[in-house]
């Protein structure tokens, strides 16, 4: 014991741990030996005492030998890949290296994994020669998105007689990220996206005038016709006009995560459908050249407001998927926080709504005024959660038909979502409806213009 303390030294603690590693067989031998020694004393049989001492000594010797064993081993874990879509397997490779000069005995290797990834993998490794290594692998798979820790890796040592087992743990952890699956969507034009593609893409001004030009220094290879002589004379070095910079069309994917708006849970729930659909829509629009951000009812915005929007689309897609991988239900009562984030001029707004009452339907209608075009996918909570006998609407809940009517009156292209619907089919339907609305508005505008000219005798 250490100076007056109540705890032992590390050596004594390790020895106690070794005695705590006695298996059922080892404890049985020890108990049998002690019982035989007691019986020999009572009965006066010295031969029985020798048998008892032998039975009791065997597990004690095994404990001491195993405690003195000094294997120097190194363990590592490699995930391939470390980010997978839901319901997709990832391969985990374990590598054990013997760094000591002596071969090891039989080793049992065990890795700790969350129960949602499957049972704990266990492997028995035969004798590993000095300087040698062994590699084993297993697969993990989860139907639920999230981040799952793997580790620590545990090494179990055992004596040849099975009297004692010791467990040594490594300290390293790895993380497997399970992101939502993404569904390929048809490349159909949506209302408000023509400004971001082809000849219709918006451009910033070339700023070629004498008064509003913003020049930059000359670089090797610049066209000499772009030299701005006034700025060159002012700065004393060659200055050229900036090139015309294309602007990406912007899109906001709004995801309603309110717990009150989504009933049920699990991979087949309405909320998981909405998360998967939001991931698919964001990935599709990024591929089409949009600058995409994810917005939730809590006001969380990814990428954040400080983002310059110049990051690579692959990096943005990875950031959005990582965010959606850990997204959970919120405790928000309404959509006001998301409405406050929408400043106006958002371009295309794609929303995935759950159950809405009249107040939240009105807030969603106000959001429409802050975007160029708006498409809403409204999940029918009753259809998703209906039991064998069916259930009624909760107090204050607006039927999905009424929700669609309110949103359409506000200018949304709104579609209902029921179990079995695919986002690809709804996406095409949304494009058709948005195109029909655009044509109708254009026709109405043309008719009004013709009527006005007729009323004024053809004068503008």
CORQUIZI-V268107 format. One record per residue. RES is the residue in one letter. OMEGA is omega in radians with two decimals (NA if undefined). D_CENTER is the distance of its C-alpha to the mean C-alpha in whole Angstrom. Layout:
# CORQUIZI-V268107
res = <RES;RES>
omega = <OMEGA;OMEGA>
d_center = <D_CENTER;D_CENTER>
This chain:
# CORQUIZI-V268107
res = <X;X;X;X;X;X;X;X;X;X;X;X;X;X;X;X;X;X;X;X;X;X;X;X;X;X;X;X;X;X;X;X;X;X;X;X;X;X;X;X;X;X;X;X;X;X;X;X;X;X;X;X;X;X;X;X;X;X;X;X;X;X;X;X;X;X;X;X;X;X;X;X;X;X;X;X;X;X;X;X;X;X;X;X;X;X;X;X;X;X;X;X;X;X;X;X;X;X;X;X;X;X;X;X;X;X;X;X;X;X;X;X;X;X;X;X;X;X;X;X;X;X;X;X;X;X;X;X;X;X;X;X;X;X;X;X;X;X;X;X;X;X;X;X;X;X;X;X;X;X;X;X;X;X;X;X;X;X;X;X;X;X;X;X;X;X;X;X;X;X;X;X;X;X;X;X;X;X;X;X;X;X;X;X;X;X;X;X;X;X;X;X;X;X;X;X;X;X;X;X;X;X;X;X;X;X;X;X;X;X;X;X;X;X;X;X;X;X;X;X;X;X;X;X;X;X;X;X;X;X;X;X;X;X;X;X;X;X;X;X;X;X;X;X;X;X;X;X;X;X;X;X;X;X;X;X;X;X;X;X;X;X;X;X;X;X;X;X;X;X;X;X;X;X;X;X;X;X;X;X;X;X;X;X;X;X;X;X;X;X;X;X;X;X;X;X;X;X;X;X;X;X;X;X;X;X;X;X;X;X;X;X;X;X;X;X;X;X;X;X;X;X;X;X;X;X;X;X;X;X;X;X;X;X;X;X;X;X;X;X;X;X;X;X;X;X;X;X;X;X;X;X;X;X;X;X;X;X;X;X;X;X;X;X;X;X;X;X;X;X;X;X;X;X;X;X;X;X;X;X;X;X;X;X;X;X;X;X;X;X;X;X;X;X;X;X;X;X;X;X;X;X;X;X;X;X;X;X;X;X;X;X;X;X;X;X;X;X;X;X;X;X;X;X;X;X;X;X;X;X;X;X;X;X;X;X;X;X;X;X;X;X;X;X;X;X;X;X;X;X;X;X;X;X;X;X;X;X;X;X>
omega = <3.11;-3.05;3.02;-3.12;-3.11;-3.14;3.13;3.08;3.10;3.12;3.14;3.09;3.11;3.12;3.08;3.10;3.10;3.09;3.07;3.13;3.10;3.11;3.09;3.09;-3.13;3.10;3.12;3.10;-3.12;3.12;3.13;3.11;3.12;3.12;3.12;3.12;3.11;3.13;3.14;3.10;-3.12;-3.05;-3.14;-3.13;-3.11;3.13;3.10;3.10;3.12;3.09;3.14;3.13;3.12;3.14;-3.12;-3.08;-3.05;3.11;3.12;3.10;3.12;3.11;-3.12;-3.14;-3.12;3.11;-3.12;-3.13;-3.11;3.04;3.02;-3.10;3.10;-3.14;3.10;-3.12;3.13;3.10;-3.13;-0.11;3.13;3.04;-3.07;2.99;3.11;-3.14;3.09;-3.06;3.03;-3.10;3.13;3.14;3.08;-3.13;3.10;3.14;3.07;-3.08;-3.10;-3.13;-3.13;3.08;3.12;2.99;3.10;-3.12;3.02;-3.10;-3.14;3.12;3.12;3.09;3.06;-3.05;-3.13;3.12;3.13;-3.14;3.11;3.12;3.10;-3.12;3.05;-3.12;3.08;-3.14;3.12;-3.11;3.13;-3.12;-3.11;3.13;3.07;3.11;3.06;-3.11;3.05;-3.11;3.08;-3.09;3.14;3.03;-3.11;3.10;3.13;3.05;-3.03;3.10;3.04;3.13;0.03;3.08;-3.10;3.11;-3.10;3.11;-3.13;3.09;-3.09;-3.10;3.14;-3.12;-3.02;3.07;3.10;-3.14;3.07;-3.09;2.97;-3.03;-3.02;3.07;2.97;-3.09;3.03;3.13;3.10;-3.08;3.10;3.04;3.07;-3.12;3.09;-3.10;3.13;-3.13;3.13;-3.13;3.05;3.11;3.07;-3.11;-3.13;3.13;-3.10;-3.07;2.99;-3.09;-3.12;-3.11;-3.13;3.10;2.99;-3.10;3.11;3.10;-3.05;-3.13;-3.11;-3.01;-3.03;-3.09;3.03;-3.03;3.02;-3.13;3.14;3.08;-3.13;-3.13;3.11;3.11;-3.12;3.13;-3.13;3.13;3.11;-2.95;-3.14;3.11;3.09;3.12;-3.10;-3.06;3.13;3.07;-3.09;3.10;-3.14;3.08;3.10;3.08;3.09;-3.07;3.10;3.09;3.09;2.99;-3.06;3.11;3.05;3.06;-3.09;-3.13;3.10;-3.10;-3.09;-3.14;3.13;-3.09;-3.10;3.10;3.13;-3.13;-3.13;-3.06;-3.13;-3.10;3.13;-3.12;3.14;3.07;-3.12;3.13;3.12;3.13;3.10;3.10;-3.14;-3.14;-3.13;-3.14;-3.14;-3.11;3.05;3.11;-3.13;3.04;3.12;2.91;-2.95;2.97;3.13;-3.13;3.09;-3.12;3.11;-3.06;3.09;-3.07;-3.14;-0.16;-3.04;-3.11;-3.14;-3.13;-3.13;-3.12;-3.11;-3.12;-3.14;-3.11;3.11;3.09;3.11;3.11;3.10;3.12;3.13;-3.14;3.09;3.11;-3.14;-3.13;-3.07;-3.10;-3.14;3.07;3.07;3.11;-3.12;3.10;-3.08;-3.05;-3.05;-3.12;3.10;3.12;-3.14;-3.12;3.13;-3.06;-3.05;-3.12;-3.06;-3.06;-3.13;3.10;3.11;-3.03;3.05;-3.05;2.94;3.12;-3.14;2.94;-3.07;-3.12;-3.11;3.03;3.08;3.10;3.10;3.08;3.09;3.09;-3.11;-3.11;-3.10;3.13;3.11;3.08;-3.04;3.11;-3.09;2.99;-3.01;-3.11;3.12;-3.07;3.14;-3.14;-3.13;-3.02;-3.06;3.08;-3.14;-3.13;-3.11;3.11;-3.14;3.11;3.06;-3.08;3.11;-3.12;3.13;3.08;-3.03;3.12;3.12;3.09;3.13;-3.14;-3.14;-3.13;3.14;3.07;3.13;3.11;3.11;2.82;-2.95;3.12;3.06;3.12;3.11;3.12;-3.12;3.11;3.05;-3.12;-3.14;3.11;3.11;-3.14;3.13;3.11;3.11;3.12;3.13;-3.13;3.13;3.10;3.12;3.11;-3.13;3.14;-3.13;3.12;3.14;3.12;3.12;3.11;3.11;3.11;3.14;3.14;3.12;3.13;3.13;3.12;3.13;-3.12;-3.12;3.11;3.10;3.11;3.14;NA>
d_center = <50;50;52;52;49;47;45;45;45;42;44;45;42;41;44;43;40;42;44;41;40;43;42;44;46;47;48;50;52;52;53;56;57;58;59;62;63;63;65;67;68;69;71;73;71;70;69;66;65;65;63;61;60;59;56;55;55;53;50;50;51;48;46;48;47;44;43;45;43;41;39;37;34;31;27;24;21;19;16;16;14;11;8;9;9;10;13;13;15;15;18;19;22;24;27;30;33;36;37;41;44;44;43;40;41;39;35;33;29;26;23;21;18;16;18;15;15;19;22;23;24;28;30;34;35;38;40;39;41;42;39;38;34;32;29;27;24;22;19;16;14;12;13;10;6;5;7;10;13;16;19;22;24;27;31;33;37;40;44;46;47;44;45;42;39;37;33;32;28;26;24;21;18;15;11;9;6;6;4;7;10;12;16;18;21;24;25;27;29;27;29;29;27;31;31;28;30;33;36;35;32;33;34;35;39;41;43;46;48;50;49;46;45;42;43;42;43;45;43;44;44;44;46;50;50;47;49;49;53;53;50;51;55;53;51;53;50;49;47;45;43;40;38;37;33;31;29;26;26;23;21;19;16;17;15;17;15;18;19;23;22;20;22;20;17;16;14;17;17;18;15;12;15;14;10;11;14;13;10;13;16;14;14;17;19;17;19;22;23;21;20;17;15;13;15;15;18;18;19;15;15;13;15;17;21;22;20;23;21;22;19;19;17;15;14;13;11;9;9;8;5;3;5;5;2;5;8;11;14;16;20;21;25;24;23;25;23;21;25;26;23;24;27;29;29;25;26;24;22;20;20;18;20;21;24;26;30;32;31;28;29;31;29;27;30;30;27;29;31;29;28;29;28;26;25;23;22;23;22;25;24;28;27;24;25;29;30;33;36;34;33;34;33;32;34;33;31;32;32;30;33;34;30;31;34;33;30;33;35;33;33;29;29;28;27;26;24;25;23;24;23;21;20;22;25;24;23;27;29;27;29;32;32;31;34;36;36;37;40;41;41;42;45;46;46;48;51;51;52;54;56;56;58;60;61;62;64;61;61;58>
